Amino acid sequence: MEKTVDPLLTTIVDYVYQDRIFTEDTLKAAYLCLMDAIGCYTQALFVPACRTYLGPIVPETEVPNGVRIPGIDTLLDPVKAAWDLGAGIRWLDYNDTWLVKEWGHPSDNLGGILAVADFVSQEAKRRAKPGLTLKQVLETMTKAYEIQGILAIDNAFNEVGIDHVILVKIATIAAISPWLGLTHHQAISALSHAWVDGQSLRTYRHAPNTNSRKSWAAGDATSRAVFLAMLAKKGLESCPQAMTTPRWGFEAVLFKGKSVTLHQPLSDFVIRHILFKVAFPAEFHAQTAIECAFELHPLVGNQWEKVDRIEIETQKPAIDIISKKGPLHNPADRDHCLQYMVAVGLLQGELSHHAYTEDFSKTPGIDALREKMIVKENPEFYKRYLDIQDRAIPNQVQVFFKDGTQSPVVRRDYPLGHPKRRVEALPFLQKKYEKGVKLHYQDDALETVLARFSYSNEPILFLDWWGDFVYREEIGIFG
């Protein structure tokens, strides 16, 4: 007798396996997310701490017919390739963001999506078949973003200490299952095992355990998704009620008995409303606060010693995630500290990933200003933050000086990467992409990948498109 399957598993798999026609605007939004992720990845290639983890687990191991990824001169199996791409895209905390009751980064799914796209496209080529098109990749991205983002609206995994990368596993598995040739039943099997996994704790994102795992956790999750999907292809048995079984299911064991629900039907809402990190790498709840700090920089930068106190009003998630006092131990600690980032903004008028290094952290004034900061929650900010039609991420900063004077109150409701400021942000997004690829490519190859920033609705095979970004050291060329 056929076992009853948890409805959520069926709903997600049905959504992925149904043919859907997405509008040109949706495909353009997906393409912008893809190019932004590549810009993040290519910048991370030049961070030694990231580079250490990339490439085969066993040095010099080459996988026949393996996956090609930019900057790595070895062909990798799809699971490790997904890990590397996911870690690189996420490393600098610079990739796109989705903020509701659960927080996360839908482009984390691109590790698995790009790795499997190259894997199955190369296999198709060996069989003299055309393989995936770029449009198919954009459509699959859209579905992955939607699954992760809609699940995040009402389900706060953070409230029970579970990290948001659980949703990366779920979304990546669903998205890549059709490409790997999984049946509907096999896709449900893979998805069920993602819920059975013990799940990552958020503790590595918070003091005293903050460390670089937060930069590779997404790569780990998306690679786990590829692994489970490929096991399902081999006949992995399903756990059909992995979520709802009393006592032993996910909801009973890890979600305090609450049901995991979808806020609204799955479509293309998330990718059209994604948040980009545009001008600087920083945890997103601080983005508007940093913009406020930049505006106040002329008043503070050269006279920080005259500051008496700094008042910051923010939203509840910023209080929970990034409001910190005391010592900061590493870059991961610093780029998740509201006070540190605001202090750098006030002193420098700019912020880059270099600001999170040990040497930079000793800049005079940073710790002194941190100690003078009073951070408090504004309930109205959080109410607007949760409004799915508004999705504001407000911050407010005011500086008070020892002589009794004070700065204007500076407030930002929407960061530069918000959909309400998309036109304003586009030049910055292009500059961000160009910065990354200029670090990695040269001459004709650079011209080729620079031109790739612009969306085209021409039919393009993914294999050809991806080839422009791939570097193979032994042949000394790109492509």
One Martini backbone bead per residue (centre of mass of N, CA, C, O) as a GRO file, in nm:
protein
  479
    1MET     BB    1   0.097   0.036   0.021
    2GLU     BB    2   0.073   0.361  -0.003
    3LYS     BB    3   0.228   0.614   0.137
    4THR     BB    4   0.198   0.888   0.312
    5VAL     BB    5   0.266   1.221   0.224
    6ASP     BB    6   0.386   1.503   0.290
    7PRO     BB    7   0.248   1.781   0.157
    8LEU     BB    8   0.500   1.963   0.126
    9LEU     BB    9   0.662   1.777  -0.055
   10THR     BB   10   0.459   1.769  -0.288
   11THR     BB   11   0.438   2.072  -0.345
   12ILE     BB   12   0.733   2.120  -0.421
   13VAL     BB   13   0.759   1.908  -0.648
   14ASP     BB   14   0.530   2.005  -0.823
   15TYR     BB   15   0.646   2.284  -0.885
   16VAL     BB   16   0.907   2.183  -1.031
   17TYR     BB   17   0.759   1.975  -1.246
   18GLN     BB   18   0.616   2.204  -1.356
   19ASP     BB   19   0.531   2.388  -1.614
   20ARG     BB   20   0.673   2.717  -1.656
   21ILE     BB   21   0.606   3.063  -1.727
   22PHE     BB   22   0.830   3.316  -1.738
   23THR     BB   23   0.904   3.622  -1.739
   24GLU     BB   24   1.128   3.846  -1.847
   25ASP     BB   25   1.162   3.988  -1.574
   26THR     BB   26   1.235   3.734  -1.415
   27LEU     BB   27   1.485   3.652  -1.583
   28LYS     BB   28   1.641   3.913  -1.528
   29ALA     BB   29   1.654   3.878  -1.223
   30ALA     BB   30   1.809   3.610  -1.231
   31TYR     BB   31   2.056   3.716  -1.386
   32LEU     BB   32   2.144   3.922  -1.176
   33CYS     BB   33   2.196   3.712  -0.956
   34LEU     BB   34   2.412   3.552  -1.110
   35MET     BB   35   2.618   3.785  -1.152
   36ASP     BB   36   2.650   3.857  -0.856
   37ALA     BB   37   2.764   3.582  -0.768
   38ILE     BB   38   3.017   3.591  -0.947
   39GLY     BB   39   3.133   3.846  -0.817
   40CYS     BB   40   3.166   3.717  -0.538
   41TYR     BB   41   3.342   3.472  -0.614
   42THR     BB   42   3.587   3.622  -0.748
   43GLN     BB   43   3.665   3.773  -0.489
   44ALA     BB   44   3.708   3.516  -0.302
   45LEU     BB   45   3.959   3.394  -0.457
   46PHE     BB   46   4.145   3.632  -0.295
   47VAL     BB   47   4.095   3.466  -0.029
   48PRO     BB   48   4.279   3.261   0.152
   49ALA     BB   49   4.065   3.130   0.343
   50CYS     BB   50   3.900   3.024   0.102
   51ARG     BB   51   4.109   2.883  -0.087
   52THR     BB   52   4.187   2.647   0.104
   53TYR     BB   53   3.901   2.479   0.042
   54LEU     BB   54   3.960   2.447  -0.249
   55GLY     BB   55   3.910   2.166  -0.408
   56PRO     BB   56   4.031   1.876  -0.356
   57ILE     BB   57   4.063   1.681  -0.087
   58VAL     BB   58   4.259   1.527  -0.265
   59PRO     BB   59   4.531   1.601  -0.393
   60GLU     BB   60   4.520   1.587  -0.748
   61THR     BB   61   4.235   1.509  -0.793
   62GLU     BB   62   4.073   1.371  -1.080
   63VAL     BB   63   3.760   1.391  -1.251
   64PRO     BB   64   3.610   1.235  -1.474
   65ASN     BB   65   3.384   1.441  -1.606
   66GLY     BB   66   3.392   1.692  -1.447
   67VAL     BB   67   3.365   1.986  -1.285
   68ARG     BB   68   3.368   2.329  -1.369
   69ILE     BB   69   3.551   2.597  -1.208
   70PRO     BB   70   3.642   2.890  -1.124
   71GLY     BB   71   3.995   2.888  -1.039
   72ILE     BB   72   4.000   2.572  -1.097
   73ASP     BB   73   4.233   2.314  -1.225
   74THR     BB   74   4.008   2.099  -1.134
   75LEU     BB   75   3.815   1.834  -1.158
   76LEU     BB   76   3.495   1.783  -1.009
   77ASP     BB   77   3.274   1.672  -0.825
   78PRO     BB   78   2.955   1.781  -0.771
   79VAL     BB   79   2.976   1.809  -0.463
   80LYS     BB   80   3.240   1.979  -0.440
   81ALA     BB   81   3.158   2.197  -0.640
   82ALA     BB   82   2.921   2.300  -0.471
   83TRP     BB   83   3.087   2.379  -0.227
   84ASP     BB   84   3.275   2.586  -0.364
   85LEU     BB   85   3.065   2.773  -0.487
   86GLY     BB   86   2.906   2.831  -0.226
   87ALA     BB   87   3.143   2.944  -0.062
   88GLY     BB   88   3.233   3.170  -0.256
   89ILE     BB   89   2.964   3.330  -0.271
   90ARG     BB   90   2.951   3.362   0.062
   91TRP     BB   91   3.216   3.451   0.208
   92LEU     BB   92   3.176   3.790   0.211
   93ASP     BB   93   2.884   3.865   0.265
   94TYR     BB   94   2.760   3.963  -0.057
   95ASN     BB   95   2.507   3.826  -0.112
   96ASP     BB   96   2.205   3.774  -0.146
   97THR     BB   97   1.879   3.853   0.020
   98TRP     BB   98   1.641   3.726   0.280
   99LEU     BB   99   1.386   3.899   0.486
  100VAL     BB  100   1.218   3.757   0.759
  101LYS     BB  101   1.171   3.534   0.991
  102GLU     BB  102   1.372   3.423   0.802
  103TRP     BB  103   1.704   3.399   0.705
  104GLY     BB  104   1.888   3.461   0.387
  105HIS     BB  105   2.048   3.307   0.072
  106PRO     BB  106   1.949   3.208  -0.234
  107SER     BB  107   2.238   3.192  -0.380
  108ASP     BB  108   2.333   2.933  -0.232
  109ASN     BB  109   2.207   2.737  -0.456
  110LEU     BB  110   2.427   2.777  -0.689
  111GLY     BB  111   2.621   2.557  -0.631
  112GLY     BB  112   2.436   2.321  -0.723
  113ILE     BB  113   2.327   2.430  -0.990
  114LEU     BB  114   2.599   2.474  -1.145
  115ALA     BB  115   2.723   2.195  -1.109
  116VAL     BB  116   2.489   2.032  -1.242
  117ALA     BB  117   2.475   2.181  -1.508
  118ASP     BB  118   2.757   2.094  -1.602
  119PHE     BB  119   2.731   1.790  -1.569
  120VAL     BB  120   2.476   1.740  -1.760
  121SER     BB  121   2.586   1.890  -2.010
  122GLN     BB  122   2.833   1.712  -2.060
  123GLU     BB  123   2.677   1.449  -2.087
  124ALA     BB  124   2.510   1.538  -2.331
  125LYS     BB  125   2.747   1.590  -2.522
  126ARG     BB  126   2.850   1.291  -2.523
  127ARG     BB  127   2.546   1.222  -2.653
  128ALA     BB  128   2.467   1.443  -2.864
  129LYS     BB  129   2.335   1.665  -2.685
  130PRO     BB  130   2.247   1.989  -2.590
  131GLY     BB  131   2.132   2.055  -2.323
  132LEU     BB  132   2.131   2.315  -2.137
  133THR     BB  133   1.999   2.620  -2.088
  134LEU     BB  134   2.007   2.927  -1.957
  135LYS     BB  135   1.705   2.949  -1.912
  136GLN     BB  136   1.680   2.694  -1.734
  137VAL     BB  137   1.856   2.803  -1.508
  138LEU     BB  138   1.678   3.049  -1.439
  139GLU     BB  139   1.426   2.885  -1.369
  140THR     BB  140   1.555   2.721  -1.141
  141MET     BB  141   1.635   2.954  -0.967
  142THR     BB  142   1.352   3.063  -0.919
  143LYS     BB  143   1.258   2.810  -0.762
  144ALA     BB  144   1.464   2.814  -0.536
  145TYR     BB  145   1.400   3.094  -0.426
  146GLU     BB  146   1.102   3.037  -0.365
  147ILE     BB  147   1.126   2.811  -0.162
  148GLN     BB  148   1.303   2.951   0.045
  149GLY     BB  149   1.140   3.222   0.079
  150ILE     BB  150   0.853   3.116   0.154
  151LEU     BB  151   0.944   2.943   0.398
  152ALA     BB  152   1.060   3.205   0.557
  153ILE     BB  153   0.813   3.382   0.638
  154ASP     BB  154   0.682   3.175   0.887
  155ASN     BB  155   0.969   3.018   0.948
  156ALA     BB  156   1.158   3.023   1.251
  157PHE     BB  157   1.443   2.855   1.294
  158ASN     BB  158   1.600   3.050   1.487
  159GLU     BB  159   1.412   3.000   1.745
  160VAL     BB  160   1.555   2.687   1.755
  161GLY     BB  161   1.868   2.717   1.640
  162ILE     BB  162   1.840   2.702   1.334
  163ASP     BB  163   1.973   2.718   1.035
  164HIS     BB  164   1.901   2.844   0.714
  165VAL     BB  165   2.042   2.606   0.542
  166ILE     BB  166   1.805   2.413   0.529
  167LEU     BB  167   1.678   2.563   0.275
  168VAL     BB  168   1.902   2.495   0.077
  169LYS     BB  169   1.857   2.197   0.065
  170ILE     BB  170   1.565   2.197  -0.025
  171ALA     BB  171   1.588   2.377  -0.283
  172THR     BB  172   1.811   2.225  -0.434
  173ILE     BB  173   1.688   1.951  -0.462
  174ALA     BB  174   1.437   2.035  -0.617
  175ALA     BB  175   1.575   2.181  -0.858
  176ILE     BB  176   1.778   1.929  -0.960
  177SER     BB  177   1.607   1.669  -1.006
  178PRO     BB  178   1.528   1.685  -1.310
  179TRP     BB  179   1.821   1.688  -1.425
  180LEU     BB  180   1.887   1.392  -1.292
  181GLY     BB  181   1.616   1.213  -1.347
  182LEU     BB  182   1.406   1.227  -1.139
  183THR     BB  183   1.148   1.128  -0.998
  184HIS     BB  184   0.900   1.222  -0.807
  185HIS     BB  185   0.966   1.013  -0.584
  186GLN     BB  186   1.273   1.069  -0.564
  187ALA     BB  187   1.250   1.365  -0.480
  188ILE     BB  188   1.100   1.308  -0.216
  189SER     BB  189   1.319   1.139  -0.092
  190ALA     BB  190   1.542   1.352  -0.079
  191LEU     BB  191   1.375   1.562   0.079
  192SER     BB  192   1.323   1.393   0.334
  193HIS     BB  193   1.630   1.373   0.417
  194ALA     BB  194   1.673   1.674   0.474
  195TRP     BB  195   1.487   1.669   0.732
  196VAL     BB  196   1.645   1.439   0.887
  197ASP     BB  197   1.862   1.594   0.929
  198GLY     BB  198   2.001   1.754   1.204
  199GLN     BB  199   2.114   2.027   1.158
  200SER     BB  200   2.221   2.339   1.183
  201LEU     BB  201   2.360   2.550   1.397
  202ARG     BB  202   2.382   2.899   1.479
  203THR     BB  203   2.639   2.933   1.667
  204TYR     BB  204   2.852   3.028   1.434
  205ARG     BB  205   2.702   3.334   1.436
  206HIS     BB  206   2.776   3.350   1.749
  207ALA     BB  207   2.857   3.434   2.039
  208PRO     BB  208   3.164   3.261   2.090
  209ASN     BB  209   3.143   3.097   1.779
  210THR     BB  210   3.242   3.280   1.569
  211ASN     BB  211   3.302   3.181   1.223
  212SER     BB  212   3.379   3.055   0.899
  213ARG     BB  213   3.131   2.873   0.870
  214LYS     BB  214   2.938   3.099   0.764
  215SER     BB  215   3.088   3.080   0.472
  216TRP     BB  216   3.042   2.739   0.426
  217ALA     BB  217   2.751   2.638   0.494
  218ALA     BB  218   2.618   2.665   0.215
  219GLY     BB  219   2.802   2.473   0.063
  220ASP     BB  220   2.732   2.232   0.238
  221ALA     BB  221   2.424   2.226   0.178
  222THR     BB  222   2.430   2.212  -0.137
  223SER     BB  223   2.603   1.951  -0.143
  224ARG     BB  224   2.406   1.773   0.013
  225ALA     BB  225   2.187   1.790  -0.200
  226VAL     BB  226   2.339   1.648  -0.423
  227PHE     BB  227   2.390   1.386  -0.273
  228LEU     BB  228   2.090   1.308  -0.221
  229ALA     BB  229   1.998   1.311  -0.518
  230MET     BB  230   2.202   1.089  -0.612
  231LEU     BB  231   2.094   0.872  -0.424
  232ALA     BB  232   1.804   0.867  -0.533
  233LYS     BB  233   1.886   0.768  -0.815
  234LYS     BB  234   1.984   0.482  -0.666
  235GLY     BB  235   1.726   0.428  -0.441
  236LEU     BB  236   1.638   0.598  -0.215
  237GLU     BB  237   1.459   0.582   0.055
  238SER     BB  238   1.182   0.696   0.199
  239CYS     BB  239   1.047   0.961   0.430
  240PRO     BB  240   0.727   1.054   0.404
  241GLN     BB  241   0.705   1.153   0.739
  242ALA     BB  242   0.950   1.341   0.840
  243MET     BB  243   0.777   1.585   0.965
  244THR     BB  244   0.488   1.455   1.115
  245THR     BB  245   0.581   1.254   1.304
  246PRO     BB  246   0.530   1.154   1.599
  247ARG     BB  247   0.817   1.237   1.797
  248TRP     BB  248   1.020   1.182   1.518
  249GLY     BB  249   0.979   1.432   1.372
  250PHE     BB  250   1.074   1.740   1.291
  251GLU     BB  251   0.847   1.901   1.439
  252ALA     BB  252   0.881   1.753   1.715
  253VAL     BB  253   1.200   1.772   1.761
  254LEU     BB  254   1.281   2.083   1.616
  255PHE     BB  255   0.973   2.262   1.617
  256LYS     BB  256   0.782   2.248   1.870
  257GLY     BB  257   0.522   2.126   1.696
  258LYS     BB  258   0.530   2.285   1.452
  259SER     BB  259   0.435   2.386   1.144
  260VAL     BB  260   0.534   2.373   0.816
  261THR     BB  261   0.482   2.655   0.600
  262LEU     BB  262   0.311   2.828   0.342
  263HIS     BB  263   0.228   3.151   0.279
  264GLN     BB  264   0.231   3.092  -0.039
  265PRO     BB  265   0.225   3.038  -0.346
  266LEU     BB  266   0.427   2.915  -0.588
  267SER     BB  267   0.642   3.121  -0.801
  268ASP     BB  268   0.817   3.461  -0.837
  269PHE     BB  269   0.855   3.658  -0.590
  270VAL     BB  270   1.147   3.651  -0.475
  271ILE     BB  271   1.333   3.733  -0.720
  272ARG     BB  272   1.173   4.016  -0.749
  273HIS     BB  273   1.253   4.081  -0.412
  274ILE     BB  274   1.540   4.102  -0.381
  275LEU     BB  275   1.843   4.146  -0.193
  276PHE     BB  276   2.118   4.357  -0.231
  277LYS     BB  277   2.465   4.378  -0.208
  278VAL     BB  278   2.628   4.658  -0.324
  279ALA     BB  279   2.864   4.861  -0.175
  280PHE     BB  280   2.887   4.646   0.072
  281PRO     BB  281   3.004   4.420   0.312
  282ALA     BB  282   2.712   4.321   0.507
  283GLU     BB  283   2.497   4.267   0.720
  284PHE     BB  284   2.177   4.352   0.639
  285HIS     BB  285   2.067   4.490   0.908
  286ALA     BB  286   2.310   4.722   0.867
  287GLN     BB  287   2.294   4.884   0.601
  288THR     BB  288   2.142   5.147   0.686
  289ALA     BB  289   2.340   5.224   0.911
  290ILE     BB  290   2.583   5.266   0.724
  291GLU     BB  291   2.460   5.489   0.556
  292CYS     BB  292   2.436   5.681   0.793
  293ALA     BB  293   2.739   5.687   0.860
  294PHE     BB  294   2.834   5.811   0.598
  295GLU     BB  295   2.679   6.081   0.639
  296LEU     BB  296   2.839   6.133   0.927
  297HIS     BB  297   3.145   6.138   0.868
  298PRO     BB  298   3.218   6.451   0.848
  299LEU     BB  299   3.156   6.484   1.170
  300VAL     BB  300   3.360   6.235   1.281
  301GLY     BB  301   3.630   6.139   1.153
  302ASN     BB  302   3.820   6.396   1.287
  303GLN     BB  303   3.629   6.381   1.586
  304TRP     BB  304   3.589   6.116   1.768
  305GLU     BB  305   3.692   6.225   2.056
  306LYS     BB  306   3.416   6.416   2.086
  307VAL     BB  307   3.243   6.181   2.151
  308ASP     BB  308   2.987   6.070   2.368
  309ARG     BB  309   2.747   5.947   2.178
  310ILE     BB  310   2.554   5.671   2.021
  311GLU     BB  311   2.243   5.639   1.854
  312ILE     BB  312   2.059   5.331   1.789
  313GLU     BB  313   1.800   5.234   1.572
  314THR     BB  314   1.628   4.916   1.538
  315GLN     BB  315   1.577   4.591   1.473
  316LYS     BB  316   1.534   4.289   1.613
  317PRO     BB  317   1.739   4.118   1.443
  318ALA     BB  318   1.983   4.299   1.507
  319ILE     BB  319   1.984   4.238   1.805
  320ASP     BB  320   2.010   3.920   1.778
  321ILE     BB  321   2.270   3.910   1.571
  322ILE     BB  322   2.468   4.211   1.577
  323SER     BB  323   2.469   4.289   1.876
  324LYS     BB  324   2.786   4.396   2.022
  325LYS     BB  325   3.013   4.333   2.283
  326GLY     BB  326   3.334   4.341   2.298
  327PRO     BB  327   3.524   4.118   2.177
  328LEU     BB  328   3.673   4.053   1.853
  329HIS     BB  329   3.817   3.758   1.687
  330ASN     BB  330   3.711   3.795   1.378
  331PRO     BB  331   3.575   3.854   1.079
  332ALA     BB  332   3.302   3.715   1.148
  333ASP     BB  333   3.252   3.897   1.396
  334ARG     BB  334   3.266   4.183   1.253
  335ASP     BB  335   3.042   4.129   1.016
  336HIS     BB  336   2.847   4.077   1.300
  337CYS     BB  337   2.874   4.400   1.391
  338LEU     BB  338   2.713   4.683   1.421
  339GLN     BB  339   2.916   4.867   1.570
  340TYR     BB  340   3.160   4.823   1.390
  341MET     BB  341   3.038   4.916   1.116
  342VAL     BB  342   2.960   5.200   1.208
  343ALA     BB  343   3.239   5.294   1.294
  344VAL     BB  344   3.369   5.271   1.017
  345GLY     BB  345   3.173   5.463   0.871
  346LEU     BB  346   3.238   5.715   1.045
  347LEU     BB  347   3.556   5.715   0.991
  348GLN     BB  348   3.565   5.643   0.654
  349GLY     BB  349   3.305   5.632   0.449
  350GLU     BB  350   3.361   5.315   0.433
  351LEU     BB  351   3.335   4.957   0.309
  352SER     BB  352   3.526   4.657   0.339
  353HIS     BB  353   3.665   4.348   0.381
  354HIS     BB  354   3.927   4.473   0.509
  355ALA     BB  355   3.781   4.582   0.777
  356TYR     BB  356   3.788   4.270   0.910
  357THR     BB  357   4.065   4.270   0.983
  358GLU     BB  358   4.303   4.269   1.218
  359ASP     BB  359   4.457   4.526   1.141
  360PHE     BB  360   4.209   4.718   1.104
  361SER     BB  361   4.083   4.683   1.396
  362LYS     BB  362   4.322   4.890   1.512
  363THR     BB  363   4.190   5.137   1.448
  364PRO     BB  364   4.149   5.431   1.554
  365GLY     BB  365   3.815   5.445   1.720
  366ILE     BB  366   3.649   5.190   1.702
  367ASP     BB  367   3.626   5.100   2.004
  368ALA     BB  368   3.545   5.373   2.118
  369LEU     BB  369   3.273   5.393   1.964
  370ARG     BB  370   3.144   5.132   2.055
  371GLU     BB  371   3.127   5.219   2.363
  372LYS     BB  372   2.918   5.471   2.278
  373MET     BB  373   2.688   5.272   2.211
  374ILE     BB  374   2.326   5.284   2.169
  375VAL     BB  375   2.104   5.008   2.146
  376LYS     BB  376   1.771   5.003   2.005
  377GLU     BB  377   1.445   4.913   1.976
  378ASN     BB  378   1.204   4.949   1.706
  379PRO     BB  379   0.892   4.827   1.662
  380GLU     BB  380   0.817   4.960   1.389
  381PHE     BB  381   1.045   4.838   1.224
  382TYR     BB  382   0.951   4.538   1.252
  383LYS     BB  383   0.673   4.568   1.129
  384ARG     BB  384   0.783   4.651   0.846
  385TYR     BB  385   0.967   4.407   0.801
  386LEU     BB  386   0.713   4.193   0.800
  387ASP     BB  387   0.597   4.337   0.563
  388ILE     BB  388   0.571   4.198   0.252
  389GLN     BB  389   0.512   4.486   0.099
  390ASP     BB  390   0.767   4.637   0.230
  391ARG     BB  391   1.046   4.545   0.369
  392ALA     BB  392   1.183   4.701   0.572
  393ILE     BB  393   1.529   4.823   0.702
  394PRO     BB  394   1.564   5.001   0.958
  395ASN     BB  395   1.771   5.292   1.051
  396GLN     BB  396   1.915   5.493   1.328
  397VAL     BB  397   2.135   5.788   1.361
  398GLN     BB  398   2.307   5.953   1.644
  399VAL     BB  399   2.528   6.222   1.741
  400PHE     BB  400   2.704   6.301   2.046
  401PHE     BB  401   2.869   6.565   2.202
  402LYS     BB  402   3.062   6.704   2.459
  403ASP     BB  403   2.952   7.012   2.390
  404GLY     BB  404   2.621   6.948   2.328
  405THR     BB  405   2.611   6.860   2.055
  406GLN     BB  406   2.443   6.748   1.743
  407SER     BB  407   2.328   6.557   1.518
  408PRO     BB  408   2.143   6.455   1.299
  409VAL     BB  409   1.889   6.258   1.213
  410VAL     BB  410   1.956   5.939   1.063
  411ARG     BB  411   1.753   5.775   0.811
  412ARG     BB  412   1.682   5.435   0.691
  413ASP     BB  413   1.461   5.206   0.525
  414TYR     BB  414   1.618   5.152   0.246
  415PRO     BB  415   1.835   4.992   0.087
  416LEU     BB  416   2.003   4.987  -0.205
  417GLY     BB  417   1.912   4.665  -0.252
  418HIS     BB  418   1.628   4.739  -0.285
  419PRO     BB  419   1.361   4.734  -0.498
  420LYS     BB  420   1.299   5.051  -0.453
  421ARG     BB  421   1.634   5.086  -0.562
  422ARG     BB  422   1.717   4.947  -0.833
  423VAL     BB  423   1.804   5.168  -1.032
  424GLU     BB  424   2.024   5.287  -0.843
  425ALA     BB  425   2.187   5.001  -0.816
  426LEU     BB  426   2.291   4.897  -1.094
  427PRO     BB  427   2.573   5.034  -1.119
  428PHE     BB  428   2.683   4.891  -0.861
  429LEU     BB  429   2.649   4.600  -0.958
  430GLN     BB  430   2.837   4.624  -1.197
  431LYS     BB  431   3.087   4.710  -1.040
  432LYS     BB  432   3.101   4.457  -0.864
  433TYR     BB  433   3.140   4.258  -1.094
  434GLU     BB  434   3.392   4.388  -1.221
  435LYS     BB  435   3.577   4.360  -0.981
  436GLY     BB  436   3.587   4.052  -0.979
  437VAL     BB  437   3.675   3.986  -1.280
  438LYS     BB  438   3.938   4.166  -1.281
  439LEU     BB  439   4.094   3.974  -1.086
  440HIS     BB  440   4.074   3.702  -1.291
  441TYR     BB  441   4.086   3.847  -1.567
  442GLN     BB  442   4.210   3.876  -1.914
  443ASP     BB  443   4.168   4.043  -2.177
  444ASP     BB  444   3.959   3.871  -2.370
  445ALA     BB  445   3.824   3.737  -2.126
  446LEU     BB  446   3.732   3.998  -1.994
  447GLU     BB  447   3.551   4.102  -2.219
  448THR     BB  448   3.359   3.863  -2.215
  449VAL     BB  449   3.262   3.879  -1.910
  450LEU     BB  450   3.166   4.170  -1.914
  451ALA     BB  451   2.941   4.120  -2.133
  452ARG     BB  452   2.768   3.917  -1.948
  453PHE     BB  453   2.599   4.115  -1.771
  454SER     BB  454   2.410   4.123  -2.002
  455TYR     BB  455   2.105   4.054  -2.100
  456SER     BB  456   1.981   3.771  -2.299
  457ASN     BB  457   1.725   3.608  -2.514
  458GLU     BB  458   1.908   3.426  -2.634
  459PRO     BB  459   1.993   3.119  -2.734
  460ILE     BB  460   2.179   2.943  -2.476
  461LEU     BB  461   2.417   2.741  -2.381
  462PHE     BB  462   2.545   2.669  -2.085
  463LEU     BB  463   2.819   2.552  -2.170
  464ASP     BB  464   2.910   2.811  -2.316
  465TRP     BB  465   2.868   3.019  -2.095
  466TRP     BB  466   3.044   2.882  -1.872
  467GLY     BB  467   3.311   2.869  -2.036
  468ASP     BB  468   3.385   3.177  -1.992
  469PHE     BB  469   3.450   3.118  -1.663
  470VAL     BB  470   3.660   2.895  -1.718
  471TYR     BB  471   3.963   2.766  -1.568
  472ARG     BB  472   4.259   2.606  -1.723
  473GLU     BB  473   4.582   2.579  -1.648
  474GLU     BB  474   4.700   2.358  -1.850
  475ILE     BB  475   4.593   2.553  -2.107
  476GLY     BB  476   4.590   2.874  -2.042
  477ILE     BB  477   4.269   2.923  -2.052
  478PHE     BB  478   3.965   3.040  -2.121
  479GLY     BB  479   3.687   2.812  -2.178
   0.00000   0.00000   0.00000
